[in-house]
Amino acid sequence: MSSQATPSFQRAFVALSYVAGRRAGELLEALAAPHDEARLLVKHLAHPERERRAEVLARELSRVALALAARSHQ
């Protein structure tokens, strides 16, 4: 499995695409075979309450930041 096909990569891709202004179906367009985790994240990022969307996004961006920090220490 390529790194682009992993659930963690796809979640990071979706979160960063959301930050870049993409919404709804646009978030999965570039993924050839989106994992259920990526699809679930898109669903949560479409929550009607802004506060809930922010919480979901913050949690996912924290994972991205931790992964980047871990890679920089290798």
N, C-alpha and C positions, 0 to 999 in steps of 0.2 A: 504494500500500500504506500503510495507516495505521500509526502508530508501534506500536500494540498488536499488529500482525501481524508485526513484524520478529522474526527469530530472536533478536537480542540482547535485545529487550524480553521475549520469552517465557522466555529463560533466566533473566533477572533475576527475573521473576515467579515462576518455579518455585523459585529459590533462596530468595527472601524468604518464599514460602509454606511452604517446608520449615522455615525459622527460626521461623515462626509456629506450627509444630506439625502441619502437614499432611503426609501420607505417601502413598506409592504413587499410586493412581489419583486421589486427591484433588488432587494437584499439577497435573493437567491439566484438571480439570473446568471451570474458568472460561474456558478457551481454546477458542474456536469451532473453530479448525483448527490444532492444534499442529504446529509444524515438527519435522522429524526431530531437530534439535539439542535441542529441549525434551524430546522423548521419550528421547533418549540421556542427557540429564542426569538425568531421573527414574530411568532404569535404573541409572546410576552411584550415585545417592543411595540406592539400595536394596541396595547391595553388602553382603554379610554382615559384612565387617570394618569396625568403627567407625572405625578410623584412616583407611581408604581413603575412607569417606564424608566424614570431616572434611576431608581433602585436597581432594576435589572441591568441597565447599561453600566452603572457604576461597578456592580459585581463582576460583570464580564470584563470590563476594562482593567479591573484590579488583577484578574487572572492573566491578562495580556502583559501587564507591567511586571508581575512576578516572574513570568516565563522569560521575559526579556532580561530582567535582572539576573536570573539564574544563568542564562546563556553568556552574559558578559563576565561572569565569574569563572567560567570554564577555562 
